[in-house]
């Protein structure tokens, strides 16, 4: 199946859950937000949400930091 991840075409084997996709990208589910076809997923859905051909996936990473006051 073909999906788009953060604007880049990727080929993936079906079935593929969001959790499996994150694992292949070496991303921890606790540190990201995921949007599929303009729908923001609850973190609890990552294990059961199956991706489908043509899905558009956006993954946003949380980065800590800043300047101490």
Secondary structure, DSSP 8 states (H G I E B T S, - for coil): -EEEETTEEEE--SS-BHHHHHHHTT--GGGEEEEETTEE--GGGTTT-B--TT-EEEEEE--------
